[in-house]
């Protein structure tokens, strides 16, 4: 779980830098955005040394996308679009599913018929 925790934290930083790219106006805000970019990719790279890189990246991007949409609605007052929320829920279900069928070493944990 430790490496997956890094992916979750990396996704939180991703939300920060994505919003920062759109809304940063001052040098300090741009510095914070750059720091968030560095932190998100650093954590992704470190976790990717142990986790299967494809799954780790998809989980990172998926959580970042979900987090960005939620942050825009809550923090920036973007109108709620029910269709968008349904599609985000489907995306999140896929991310959770990928994580569930992948263990730390990258082996599939699915025990169904092959």
FIVOKE-139691 format. One record per atom (N, C-alpha, C): residue in one letter; chain; atom name; x, y, z. Coordinates in steps of 0.2 Angstrom, whole numbers, plus 5000, padded with zeros to 4 digits. Layout:
% FIVOKE-139691
{site "a"; "A"; "CA"; {X; Y; Z}},
...
//
This chain:
% FIVOKE-139691
{site "x"; "A"; "N"; {5004; 4994; 5000}},
{site "x"; "A"; "CA"; {5000; 5000; 5000}},
{site "x"; "A"; "C"; {5004; 5006; 5000}},
{site "x"; "A"; "N"; {5010; 5006; 5003}},
{site "x"; "A"; "CA"; {5015; 5012; 5003}},
{site "x"; "A"; "C"; {5016; 5015; 4996}},
{site "x"; "A"; "N"; {5017; 5011; 4991}},
{site "x"; "A"; "CA"; {5018; 5014; 4984}},
{site "x"; "A"; "C"; {5012; 5016; 4981}},
{site "x"; "A"; "N"; {5006; 5013; 4983}},
{site "x"; "A"; "CA"; {5000; 5016; 4980}},
{site "x"; "A"; "C"; {4998; 5022; 4984}},
{site "x"; "A"; "N"; {5000; 5023; 4990}},
{site "x"; "A"; "CA"; {4999; 5029; 4993}},
{site "x"; "A"; "C"; {5003; 5035; 4990}},
{site "x"; "A"; "N"; {5009; 5033; 4988}},
{site "x"; "A"; "CA"; {5013; 5038; 4984}},
{site "x"; "A"; "C"; {5009; 5041; 4978}},
{site "x"; "A"; "N"; {5006; 5036; 4974}},
{site "x"; "A"; "CA"; {5002; 5038; 4968}},
{site "x"; "A"; "C"; {4996; 5042; 4970}},
{site "x"; "A"; "N"; {4993; 5041; 4976}},
{site "x"; "A"; "CA"; {4987; 5045; 4978}},
{site "x"; "A"; "C"; {4990; 5052; 4979}},
{site "x"; "A"; "N"; {4995; 5053; 4983}},
{site "x"; "A"; "CA"; {4998; 5059; 4985}},
{site "x"; "A"; "C"; {5000; 5063; 4978}},
{site "x"; "A"; "N"; {5003; 5059; 4974}},
{site "x"; "A"; "CA"; {5006; 5062; 4967}},
{site "x"; "A"; "C"; {5000; 5065; 4963}},
{site "x"; "A"; "N"; {4994; 5061; 4964}},
{site "x"; "A"; "CA"; {4988; 5064; 4960}},
{site "x"; "A"; "C"; {4985; 5070; 4963}},
{site "x"; "A"; "N"; {4986; 5071; 4970}},
{site "x"; "A"; "CA"; {4984; 5077; 4973}},
{site "x"; "A"; "C"; {4988; 5083; 4971}},
{site "x"; "A"; "N"; {4995; 5081; 4970}},
{site "x"; "A"; "CA"; {4999; 5087; 4968}},
{site "x"; "A"; "C"; {4997; 5088; 4961}},
{site "x"; "A"; "N"; {4995; 5083; 4957}},
{site "x"; "A"; "CA"; {4993; 5084; 4950}},
{site "x"; "A"; "C"; {4987; 5089; 4949}},
{site "x"; "A"; "N"; {4982; 5088; 4954}},
{site "x"; "A"; "CA"; {4977; 5092; 4954}},
{site "x"; "A"; "C"; {4979; 5100; 4955}},
{site "x"; "A"; "N"; {4984; 5100; 4960}},
{site "x"; "A"; "CA"; {4986; 5107; 4961}},
{site "x"; "A"; "C"; {4990; 5110; 4955}},
{site "x"; "A"; "N"; {4994; 5106; 4952}},
{site "x"; "A"; "CA"; {4997; 5110; 4946}},
{site "x"; "A"; "C"; {4993; 5111; 4940}},
{site "x"; "A"; "N"; {4988; 5106; 4939}},
{site "x"; "A"; "CA"; {4984; 5108; 4934}},
{site "x"; "A"; "C"; {4980; 5114; 4935}},
{site "x"; "A"; "N"; {4977; 5115; 4941}},
{site "x"; "A"; "CA"; {4973; 5121; 4942}},
{site "x"; "A"; "C"; {4978; 5127; 4942}},
{site "x"; "A"; "N"; {4984; 5126; 4945}},
{site "x"; "A"; "CA"; {4989; 5131; 4944}},
{site "x"; "A"; "C"; {4991; 5134; 4937}},
{site "x"; "A"; "N"; {4991; 5129; 4933}},
{site "x"; "A"; "CA"; {4993; 5131; 4926}},
{site "x"; "A"; "C"; {4987; 5136; 4923}},
{site "x"; "A"; "N"; {4981; 5135; 4925}},
{site "x"; "A"; "CA"; {4976; 5139; 4923}},
{site "x"; "A"; "C"; {4975; 5146; 4927}},
{site "x"; "A"; "N"; {4977; 5146; 4933}},
{site "x"; "A"; "CA"; {4975; 5151; 4938}},
{site "x"; "A"; "C"; {4981; 5155; 4941}},
{site "x"; "A"; "N"; {4987; 5153; 4940}},
{site "x"; "A"; "CA"; {4993; 5156; 4943}},
{site "x"; "A"; "C"; {4994; 5163; 4940}},
{site "x"; "A"; "N"; {4994; 5168; 4944}},
{site "x"; "A"; "CA"; {4995; 5175; 4941}},
{site "x"; "A"; "C"; {5002; 5178; 4944}},
{site "x"; "A"; "N"; {5004; 5176; 4950}},
{site "x"; "A"; "CA"; {5010; 5179; 4953}},
{site "x"; "A"; "C"; {5016; 5174; 4952}},
{site "x"; "A"; "N"; {5022; 5177; 4954}},
{site "x"; "A"; "CA"; {5028; 5172; 4954}},
{site "x"; "A"; "C"; {5027; 5167; 4959}},
{site "x"; "A"; "N"; {5025; 5168; 4965}},
{site "x"; "A"; "CA"; {5024; 5163; 4970}},
{site "x"; "A"; "C"; {5019; 5158; 4968}},
{site "x"; "A"; "N"; {5014; 5160; 4965}},
{site "x"; "A"; "CA"; {5009; 5155; 4962}},
{site "x"; "A"; "C"; {5012; 5150; 4957}},
{site "x"; "A"; "N"; {5016; 5153; 4952}},
{site "x"; "A"; "CA"; {5020; 5149; 4947}},
{site "x"; "A"; "C"; {5025; 5145; 4950}},
{site "x"; "A"; "N"; {5028; 5147; 4956}},
{site "x"; "A"; "CA"; {5033; 5143; 4959}},
{site "x"; "A"; "C"; {5030; 5137; 4962}},
{site "x"; "A"; "N"; {5024; 5138; 4966}},
{site "x"; "A"; "CA"; {5020; 5133; 4969}},
{site "x"; "A"; "C"; {5018; 5128; 4963}},
{site "x"; "A"; "N"; {5016; 5130; 4958}},
{site "x"; "A"; "CA"; {5014; 5126; 4952}},
{site "x"; "A"; "C"; {5020; 5122; 4950}},
{site "x"; "A"; "N"; {5025; 5125; 4949}},
{site "x"; "A"; "CA"; {5031; 5121; 4947}},
{site "x"; "A"; "C"; {5033; 5116; 4952}},
{site "x"; "A"; "N"; {5033; 5118; 4959}},
{site "x"; "A"; "CA"; {5034; 5113; 4964}},
{site "x"; "A"; "C"; {5029; 5107; 4964}},
{site "x"; "A"; "N"; {5023; 5108; 4963}},
{site "x"; "A"; "CA"; {5018; 5103; 4962}},
{site "x"; "A"; "C"; {5019; 5098; 4956}},
{site "x"; "A"; "N"; {5022; 5101; 4951}},
{site "x"; "A"; "CA"; {5023; 5097; 4945}},
{site "x"; "A"; "C"; {5029; 5092; 4947}},
{site "x"; "A"; "N"; {5034; 5095; 4950}},
{site "x"; "A"; "CA"; {5040; 5091; 4952}},
{site "x"; "A"; "C"; {5038; 5086; 4957}},
{site "x"; "A"; "N"; {5034; 5088; 4962}},
{site "x"; "A"; "CA"; {5032; 5083; 4967}},
{site "x"; "A"; "C"; {5028; 5077; 4964}},
{site "x"; "A"; "N"; {5023; 5079; 4960}},
{site "x"; "A"; "CA"; {5019; 5074; 4957}},
{site "x"; "A"; "C"; {5023; 5069; 4953}},
{site "x"; "A"; "N"; {5027; 5071; 4949}},
{site "x"; "A"; "CA"; {5031; 5067; 4944}},
{site "x"; "A"; "C"; {5036; 5063; 4948}},
{site "x"; "A"; "N"; {5039; 5066; 4953}},
{site "x"; "A"; "CA"; {5044; 5063; 4957}},
{site "x"; "A"; "C"; {5041; 5057; 4961}},
{site "x"; "A"; "N"; {5035; 5058; 4964}},
{site "x"; "A"; "CA"; {5032; 5052; 4967}},
{site "x"; "A"; "C"; {5029; 5047; 4963}},
{site "x"; "A"; "N"; {5027; 5049; 4957}},
{site "x"; "A"; "CA"; {5025; 5044; 4952}},
{site "x"; "A"; "C"; {5031; 5040; 4949}},
{site "x"; "A"; "N"; {5037; 5043; 4948}},
{site "x"; "A"; "CA"; {5043; 5039; 4946}},
{site "x"; "A"; "C"; {5045; 5035; 4952}},
{site "x"; "A"; "N"; {5045; 5037; 4958}},
{site "x"; "A"; "CA"; {5048; 5033; 4963}},
{site "x"; "A"; "C"; {5043; 5027; 4964}},
{site "x"; "A"; "N"; {5036; 5028; 4964}},
{site "x"; "A"; "CA"; {5032; 5022; 4965}},
{site "x"; "A"; "C"; {5032; 5018; 4959}},
{site "x"; "A"; "N"; {5034; 5020; 4953}},
{site "x"; "A"; "CA"; {5034; 5016; 4947}},
{site "x"; "A"; "C"; {5040; 5011; 4947}},
{site "x"; "A"; "N"; {5045; 5012; 4951}},
{site "x"; "A"; "CA"; {5050; 5008; 4952}},
{site "x"; "A"; "C"; {5048; 5001; 4955}},
{site "x"; "A"; "N"; {5043; 5001; 4958}},
{site "x"; "A"; "CA"; {5040; 4995; 4962}},
{site "x"; "A"; "C"; {5034; 4993; 4958}},
{site "x"; "A"; "N"; {5029; 4997; 4957}},
{site "x"; "A"; "CA"; {5023; 4996; 4954}},
{site "x"; "A"; "C"; {5023; 4995; 4946}},
{site "x"; "A"; "N"; {5019; 4991; 4943}},
{site "x"; "A"; "CA"; {5019; 4991; 4936}},
{site "x"; "A"; "C"; {5017; 4998; 4933}},
{site "x"; "A"; "N"; {5022; 5000; 4929}},
{site "x"; "A"; "CA"; {5022; 5007; 4927}},
{site "x"; "A"; "C"; {5015; 5009; 4923}},
{site "x"; "A"; "N"; {5013; 5005; 4919}},
{site "x"; "A"; "CA"; {5007; 5006; 4915}},
{site "x"; "A"; "C"; {5001; 5007; 4920}},
{site "x"; "A"; "N"; {5000; 5003; 4925}},
{site "x"; "A"; "CA"; {4994; 5003; 4929}},
{site "x"; "A"; "C"; {4995; 5009; 4934}},
{site "x"; "A"; "N"; {5001; 5010; 4936}},
{site "x"; "A"; "CA"; {5003; 5016; 4941}},
{site "x"; "A"; "C"; {5001; 5022; 4937}},
{site "x"; "A"; "N"; {5003; 5023; 4931}},
{site "x"; "A"; "CA"; {5002; 5029; 4927}},
{site "x"; "A"; "C"; {4994; 5030; 4926}},
{site "x"; "A"; "N"; {4991; 5025; 4924}},
{site "x"; "A"; "CA"; {4983; 5026; 4923}},
{site "x"; "A"; "C"; {4980; 5028; 4929}},
{site "x"; "A"; "N"; {4982; 5025; 4935}},
{site "x"; "A"; "CA"; {4979; 5026; 4941}},
{site "x"; "A"; "C"; {4980; 5034; 4943}},
{site "x"; "A"; "N"; {4987; 5036; 4942}},
{site "x"; "A"; "CA"; {4989; 5043; 4943}},
{site "x"; "A"; "C"; {4985; 5048; 4939}},
{site "x"; "A"; "N"; {4984; 5046; 4933}},
{site "x"; "A"; "CA"; {4980; 5051; 4928}},
{site "x"; "A"; "C"; {4973; 5051; 4930}},
{site "x"; "A"; "N"; {4970; 5045; 4931}},
{site "x"; "A"; "CA"; {4963; 5044; 4933}},
{site "x"; "A"; "C"; {4961; 5048; 4939}},
{site "x"; "A"; "N"; {4965; 5047; 4944}},
{site "x"; "A"; "CA"; {4964; 5050; 4951}},
{site "x"; "A"; "C"; {4965; 5058; 4950}},
{site "x"; "A"; "N"; {4970; 5060; 4946}},
{site "x"; "A"; "CA"; {4971; 5067; 4945}},
{site "x"; "A"; "C"; {4965; 5070; 4941}},
{site "x"; "A"; "N"; {4962; 5067; 4936}},
{site "x"; "A"; "CA"; {4957; 5069; 4932}},
{site "x"; "A"; "C"; {4950; 5070; 4937}},
{site "x"; "A"; "N"; {4949; 5065; 4941}},
{site "x"; "A"; "CA"; {4944; 5065; 4945}},
{site "x"; "A"; "C"; {4944; 5070; 4950}},
{site "x"; "A"; "N"; {4950; 5071; 4953}},
{site "x"; "A"; "CA"; {4952; 5076; 4958}},
{site "x"; "A"; "C"; {4951; 5083; 4955}},
{site "x"; "A"; "N"; {4953; 5084; 4949}},
{site "x"; "A"; "CA"; {4953; 5091; 4946}},
{site "x"; "A"; "C"; {4946; 5093; 4945}},
{site "x"; "A"; "N"; {4941; 5088; 4942}},
{site "x"; "A"; "CA"; {4934; 5090; 4941}},
{site "x"; "A"; "C"; {4931; 5091; 4948}},
{site "x"; "A"; "N"; {4932; 5087; 4953}},
{site "x"; "A"; "CA"; {4929; 5089; 4959}},
{site "x"; "A"; "C"; {4932; 5095; 4962}},
{site "x"; "A"; "N"; {4938; 5097; 4962}},
{site "x"; "A"; "CA"; {4941; 5103; 4964}},
{site "x"; "A"; "C"; {4938; 5109; 4960}},
{site "x"; "A"; "N"; {4937; 5108; 4954}},
{site "x"; "A"; "CA"; {4934; 5114; 4950}},
{site "x"; "A"; "C"; {4927; 5115; 4952}},
{site "x"; "A"; "N"; {4923; 5110; 4954}},
{site "x"; "A"; "CA"; {4916; 5111; 4956}},
{site "x"; "A"; "C"; {4916; 5114; 4963}},
{site "x"; "A"; "N"; {4920; 5111; 4968}},
{site "x"; "A"; "CA"; {4920; 5114; 4975}},
{site "x"; "A"; "C"; {4924; 5120; 4976}},
{site "x"; "A"; "N"; {4930; 5121; 4973}},
{site "x"; "A"; "CA"; {4934; 5127; 4974}},
{site "x"; "A"; "C"; {4933; 5133; 4969}},
{site "x"; "A"; "N"; {4931; 5131; 4963}},
{site "x"; "A"; "CA"; {4931; 5136; 4958}},
{site "x"; "A"; "C"; {4924; 5138; 4955}},
{site "x"; "A"; "N"; {4919; 5134; 4958}},
{site "x"; "A"; "CA"; {4912; 5136; 4956}},
{site "x"; "A"; "C"; {4910; 5134; 4949}},
{site "x"; "A"; "N"; {4913; 5129; 4946}},
{site "x"; "A"; "CA"; {4912; 5126; 4940}},
{site "x"; "A"; "C"; {4905; 5123; 4940}},
{site "x"; "A"; "N"; {4900; 5124; 4936}},
{site "x"; "A"; "CA"; {4894; 5121; 4936}},
{site "x"; "A"; "C"; {4894; 5113; 4936}},
{site "x"; "A"; "N"; {4890; 5110; 4940}},
{site "x"; "A"; "CA"; {4889; 5103; 4940}},
{site "x"; "A"; "C"; {4886; 5101; 4934}},
{site "x"; "A"; "N"; {4889; 5096; 4930}},
{site "x"; "A"; "CA"; {4886; 5093; 4924}},
{site "x"; "A"; "C"; {4885; 5085; 4926}},
{site "x"; "A"; "N"; {4878; 5083; 4927}},
{site "x"; "A"; "CA"; {4877; 5076; 4929}},
{site "x"; "A"; "C"; {4880; 5071; 4924}},
{site "x"; "A"; "N"; {4880; 5072; 4918}},
{site "x"; "A"; "CA"; {4883; 5068; 4913}},
{site "x"; "A"; "C"; {4891; 5067; 4915}},
{site "x"; "A"; "N"; {4894; 5073; 4916}},
{site "x"; "A"; "CA"; {4901; 5073; 4917}},
{site "x"; "A"; "C"; {4903; 5069; 4924}},
{site "x"; "A"; "N"; {4898; 5070; 4929}},
{site "x"; "A"; "CA"; {4899; 5066; 4935}},
{site "x"; "A"; "C"; {4898; 5058; 4934}},
{site "x"; "A"; "N"; {4894; 5056; 4930}},
{site "x"; "A"; "CA"; {4893; 5049; 4929}},
{site "x"; "A"; "C"; {4899; 5047; 4925}},
{site "x"; "A"; "N"; {4902; 5050; 4920}},
{site "x"; "A"; "CA"; {4908; 5048; 4917}},
{site "x"; "A"; "C"; {4914; 5048; 4921}},
{site "x"; "A"; "N"; {4914; 5053; 4926}},
{site "x"; "A"; "CA"; {4920; 5053; 4931}},
{site "x"; "A"; "C"; {4919; 5047; 4935}},
{site "x"; "A"; "N"; {4913; 5045; 4937}},
{site "x"; "A"; "CA"; {4912; 5039; 4942}},
{site "x"; "A"; "C"; {4914; 5033; 4938}},
{site "x"; "A"; "N"; {4912; 5032; 4931}},
{site "x"; "A"; "CA"; {4915; 5026; 4927}},
{site "x"; "A"; "C"; {4922; 5026; 4927}},
{site "x"; "A"; "N"; {4925; 5032; 4926}},
{site "x"; "A"; "CA"; {4933; 5032; 4926}},
{site "x"; "A"; "C"; {4936; 5030; 4933}},
{site "x"; "A"; "N"; {4933; 5032; 4938}},
{site "x"; "A"; "CA"; {4935; 5030; 4945}},
{site "x"; "A"; "C"; {4934; 5023; 4946}},
{site "x"; "A"; "N"; {4929; 5020; 4944}},
{site "x"; "A"; "CA"; {4928; 5013; 4944}},
{site "x"; "A"; "C"; {4933; 5009; 4941}},
{site "x"; "A"; "N"; {4935; 5011; 4935}},
{site "x"; "A"; "CA"; {4940; 5008; 4931}},
{site "x"; "A"; "C"; {4947; 5009; 4934}},
{site "x"; "A"; "N"; {4948; 5014; 4937}},
{site "x"; "A"; "CA"; {4955; 5015; 4941}},
{site "x"; "A"; "C"; {4955; 5011; 4947}},
{site "x"; "A"; "N"; {4949; 5010; 4951}},
{site "x"; "A"; "CA"; {4949; 5006; 4957}},
{site "x"; "A"; "C"; {4950; 4999; 4954}},
{site "x"; "A"; "N"; {4947; 4997; 4949}},
{site "x"; "A"; "CA"; {4947; 4990; 4946}},
{site "x"; "A"; "C"; {4954; 4988; 4944}},
{site "x"; "A"; "N"; {4958; 4993; 4941}},
{site "x"; "A"; "CA"; {4965; 4991; 4939}},
{site "x"; "A"; "C"; {4969; 4990; 4945}},
{site "x"; "A"; "N"; {4968; 4995; 4950}},
{site "x"; "A"; "CA"; {4972; 4994; 4956}},
{site "x"; "A"; "C"; {4970; 4987; 4959}},
{site "x"; "A"; "N"; {4964; 4985; 4959}},
{site "x"; "A"; "CA"; {4962; 4979; 4963}},
{site "x"; "A"; "C"; {4965; 4973; 4960}},
{site "x"; "A"; "N"; {4966; 4973; 4953}},
{site "x"; "A"; "CA"; {4968; 4967; 4950}},
{site "x"; "A"; "C"; {4976; 4967; 4949}},
{site "x"; "A"; "N"; {4979; 4972; 4951}},
{site "x"; "A"; "CA"; {4987; 4972; 4951}},
{site "x"; "A"; "C"; {4990; 4973; 4958}},
{site "x"; "A"; "N"; {4994; 4968; 4959}},
{site "x"; "A"; "CA"; {4998; 4968; 4966}},
{site "x"; "A"; "C"; {5004; 4972; 4965}},
{site "x"; "A"; "N"; {5008; 4973; 4970}},
{site "x"; "A"; "CA"; {5014; 4977; 4971}},
{site "x"; "A"; "C"; {5019; 4975; 4965}},
{site "x"; "A"; "N"; {5020; 4969; 4964}},
{site "x"; "A"; "CA"; {5025; 4967; 4959}},
{site "x"; "A"; "C"; {5022; 4967; 4952}},
{site "x"; "A"; "N"; {5016; 4969; 4951}},
{site "x"; "A"; "CA"; {5014; 4969; 4944}},
{site "x"; "A"; "C"; {5010; 4963; 4941}},
{site "x"; "A"; "N"; {5009; 4958; 4946}},
{site "x"; "A"; "CA"; {5006; 4952; 4943}},
{site "x"; "A"; "C"; {4999; 4953; 4944}},
{site "x"; "A"; "N"; {4995; 4950; 4940}},
{site "x"; "A"; "CA"; {4988; 4950; 4940}},
{site "x"; "A"; "C"; {4985; 4946; 4946}},
{site "x"; "A"; "N"; {4981; 4948; 4950}},
{site "x"; "A"; "CA"; {4978; 4944; 4955}},
{site "x"; "A"; "C"; {4971; 4941; 4953}},
{site "x"; "A"; "N"; {4969; 4942; 4947}},
{site "x"; "A"; "CA"; {4963; 4939; 4945}},
{site "x"; "A"; "C"; {4964; 4932; 4945}},
{site "x"; "A"; "N"; {4959; 4928; 4948}},
{site "x"; "A"; "CA"; {4960; 4921; 4948}},
{site "x"; "A"; "C"; {4954; 4918; 4944}},
{site "x"; "A"; "N"; {4951; 4921; 4939}},
{site "x"; "A"; "CA"; {4946; 4919; 4935}},
{site "x"; "A"; "C"; {4949; 4914; 4930}},
{site "x"; "A"; "N"; {4944; 4911; 4926}},
{site "x"; "A"; "CA"; {4947; 4907; 4920}},
{site "x"; "A"; "C"; {4951; 4910; 4915}},
{site "x"; "A"; "N"; {4955; 4907; 4912}},
{site "x"; "A"; "CA"; {4960; 4911; 4907}},
{site "x"; "A"; "C"; {4958; 4908; 4900}},
//
